[in-house]
Amino acid sequence: FIGIHFFSPVERMGLVEIIMGKQTGPEALACALDYVAQIRKTPIVVNDSRGFYTSRVFQMLVNEGATMLGEGIKPALVENAAKSAGFPIGPLALLDELTLDLPLKIVEQAIAQEGEKYLPPSGIPVMRKMVALGRSSRKAGGAFYDYAEDGSKHLWSGLAEAFPAAAEQPPLAELEKRYLYAQAMETARCFEEGVLETPQDADLGAVFGWGFPVWAGGTLSYIDTVGVAEFVREADRLAQAYGPRFAPSPWLRERAARGERLYPKAG
């Protein structure tokens, strides 16, 4: 068995994620790569795990946006910070297209399978509240946004009451950093766990799979560009301020201490 994961909308998205099982052989991989080449798409190869690679890290983007909203950050600032960082669309608009039922279903399944070991993403309480308010997706009439017949949209006015804005709003740069670090850190975990075997697959998947900013080069290139030691120091600050999703693992700390990059040195 081998997994071939397409992205929506399939006719526009060039990436295909090929998922290896524990007993998948080289012949199956070669056949899958040949198929993807014939349909003129770009493959990355990952090992099987919950959410594979792309879905696992993409959910860090939408959950961070939902978490910010729950903290009292104004919804327009939540969306604009993501776009200012270089993402093509804000996380709340993405959630409207995905439907809130999908991430909630994934979390419920994970809890059923893993029990207390599973820590639900930080944005789940906000998503549950939205569903309880009858706002679950664009398809269902609107969630974080309202949609006009002409196709235009605007943020739902009820967000101000459901998630009152804090008196003091954070700087735009801090929110941009949260988006970038949350996804880069989760990618580093995927690399450490062997879900990813090469940093190239990580970066290709991030840029072509869900629109991680091209200027950053991808999630692992972003860590190398910042510098692993500096990334770990700043991630520790973010973990203290916002939660354990930003906390570096001992594996990443050891690389920082040794001055090692995630990409091997050329030559």
Secondary structure, 3 states (H helix, E strand, C coil): CEEEECCCCCCCCCEEEEEECCCCCHHHHHHHHHHHHHCCCEEEEEECCCCCCHHHHHHHHHHHHHHHHHCCCCHHHHHHHHHHHCCCCCHHHHHHHHCCHHHHHHHHHHHHHHHHHCCCCCCHHHHHHHHHCCCCECCCCECCEEECCCCCEEECCCHHHHCCCCCCCCCHHHHHHHHHHHHHHHHHHHHHHCCECCHHHHHHHHHHHHCCCHHHCCHHHHHHHHCHHHHHHHHHHHHHHHCHHHCCCHHHHHHHHHCCCCCCCCC
